[in-house]
Amino acid sequence: MGQWLFPLCNIGFKTTLKLFSDFEISGQENIPRSGPVLVASNHLSNLDPAIVAAALDRPPVFLAKKELFRYRVGAFLMRAYGAFPVDRRGADIRALKWITNQLTVKNRIAIVFPEGTRSKSGALLHGQAGLAHLASSTGVPIVPFGLTGSEHLQNPLRVVKPSGVIRLNIGKPFVVSRGAGRSTREVAATLTTEIMVRIARLLPEDKRGEYGDLLGTEMIKTVDFNSHAVGEIS
């Protein structure tokens, strides 16, 4: 089954965003125009996947909690939109294999929320290591997104009237390449922090959470992790 529902929903949602909200995107030129891409964004509401997708010029795929696939009709629509179920209680190998295939075989854009859940306070939560493992195993470029103003859009029905001041800031992409040296766990922890810091830089000071104090660190610019070389791409 193709991703037939996404184009219809995306056009409709872009229209309602324009009509009912103050929505602005900054840094859209940083998104690679071709090839696989990992979009890493903070997570505030149920409508965040649609808001992030509104900035993309290609249909993205993403993982969604398996509870949304409980009923047959809901599962059918979620898959037609581009989602795949993931069990958030632990490492879901099936979901990881699916999204890896989407990136490495089909050269898709994948939206990932490294916090693993929505932030109820609006501040950036502690990042989970799943995205770091995915990025280091595939070598796919990561593009950080910083989203504000969607906290009140928890009800999916708000898609028809997404009011408020919504800002989406997009940072420069960077890549992670394989090597040999430090342990996978150590590299994943360092890379996770780097990803979250890059997202934090795109957010207001009061929304950066624990990563606000790390903004002055130089962790990624031509840094060699021994097992992973990390650097920005043009």
N, C-alpha and C positions, 0 to 999 in steps of 0.2 A: 504493500500500500504506500503510495506516495504522500508527500507532505502537502496535500491539496488544500488543507484548511488554513494553513499559515498565510498565504497571500491575501485571502479574503479578510481574515482577522487583522492583518497588519495594516491594510489600507483603511479599514474601518476605524481602527484604534488611532492611527495617525490623524485621521479626520477629527475624531472626538478630542484628541489632545490639542489640536489647533483651535477648536471651537470653544472648549471649556476650561483650558488650563493655560498657564504661562509657562510654556515648555521651551527650554533652550538647550542646545547641544554645543559643547565646546571641544575642539580637538578631533573632529570627525576625520580629518585628513590623516590621522595616525593609524587608521585601520587599514591593514594590507588589503589590496583590491583582489588578490587571488591567492590560492593555496590555503592550507589549513590554518586556522587561528583559534587560540584559546582566549576567550573574553573572561576576565576575572573581575567581578563586581561585588560591592557590598550589597547587603540584602535587607530591605526594610518592609516590603509588602508582597502580597500575592500577585500584584500586577507588575512586579519588577521584571520578570522575563520579557513581557510585552513591551515595557518601556525601554529596556536595553535593546531589544530587537528593532525598535523604531529607528535606531541610529545606524543599523546595518544595511548594506546594499545586497545582501544575500540571505536566504532563509537559514536561520541557525537551528541547531539541535540543543537539547539540554536534558538534564536529569531532573525528575520530579519525584517527590515522596510517593511510595507505592500505594498509600491510602487513597490517592486520587484516582487510582486505576481499579478500585474495588468493584465498581459496577461496570457492566459491559458497555453501556453507551458512553460513560465517562472515559473509559479506557480507549474506546474507538476514537473519540474526539481528541484526547490527549496525544495519541500516536499520530493522528492526522495533522496535528499542529507542529509536531517535531519533538515530542517528549518521550522519555523512556523511564520506566519505574526503577527506583533505587530504594533499597532497604537502608535507612539511616542508622540502624542500631549497630552496625558493624561493617566490615569490609565486604562490599557486594561485588564479587568477582564478575558476575554476569553483566552488571551495569558497566563496570570498568572495561570489560572486553568490548561491549557495544560502542561506548563513546570513543575508545581507542580506534576501533574499526572506522567509525565515522570520520575521524581525523586523518588517519594514515592511508586509508584505502579510498575514501570518497572525497577527501580534501574539503571537509565542511568547516563551518564556523561553529564552535561549541561554546555555550554560555555556562559558566561555572560560578557558583557562589561559595567561595572558600570558607566562609564562616560556618556553613553547614545548616544554618537556620536563620530565621528573621531576627533582627535586633529589635527588641521591644523598647529600648531606650533611645534608639536612633544613632547611638555611638557604635563604632566599629568593634565587633567582637573578636575573640581570639581565633586565629586562622587554623583550619584543620589541614593535615598534611596531604590529603588526597590529590589536590591540584598539583602540588610539587612533584609527587610521584608520577602523575600523568605527564607533566611537562618534561621531566627529565627522561622519561622512557620513550617519548615520541620526538622530542626536539622541536615541537611545534611552538611558534612564537606566541608569547603571552601579551595581551593588551589590557592594562588596568583601566577600570571604569570607577568613577566616584559618583554616586547617586544621592541626591537629597530631595526632600519634599514629597516623597511617596508614602510616608508613614501612615497617613489616614486612608489609604486606598486598599484596605484589607479585604473588603468585600469584592469578589470577582465581578459583581454586577456594576461596580463603579467604572468598568471599562466603557460604559455608554456615556458616562459623565465624569471624567477624571479631572476634577477641579484642583486648584492649588498652584503654587509656584514650584515647578519641578526643574531641577538642573541636573544635567548629565555631563560630567567632565571626563574626557578621554585622554589617557597618557600615552607616552611613546611605547612601542612594542619592544620586547627583548626576548632573547632566546637562551636556552640552556642546552649545552652539548655534553655528551658523555665523555668520560675519561676513566682514570683509575686512581684509587687512593682512599680517601676517607669513607667511612661507612655510609650506607644508604640512609640510615636513620638520621645521622648527623647532617648530611647534605640536605635532606628533606626539611629538617627543622630550620636550617639557615635560609633555604630558598622560600619556605613558607613565610618567614619573617620579612624577607625582601619583597615578596608579592604584596603582603599586607601593608608594608611601609609605602609602597608605590600607590596603593589605593588611598591610604591616609593622606598622602600629599595632594590628592584631588578633592579632599573634603574640607569643610570649615574646621577651624581649630577645635571647636567643642564636639565634633563628631568623630575625632580620630581615635578615641579610646586609648588603649595601652600603647598604641604605636605612635602617638604624638611626640613622645620623648625621643624617638629614634629617627626623626626626620633629618637630622643633621649628619647622620652616619653615611659613609660611602661604602656600601656593601657590594654594589653590583657593577660599577663602572670599570670595566676591564679587570674584574676580580677573578682569580683562578682558585677554584675550590679543590684543586688537585683531581678530584673525581669528576668535577663538573666545571667547565669554563662557562662563565656567564657574561653576556655583554649585550649592549643595545644593537638593534638593527636599523638600517635606514629605510 
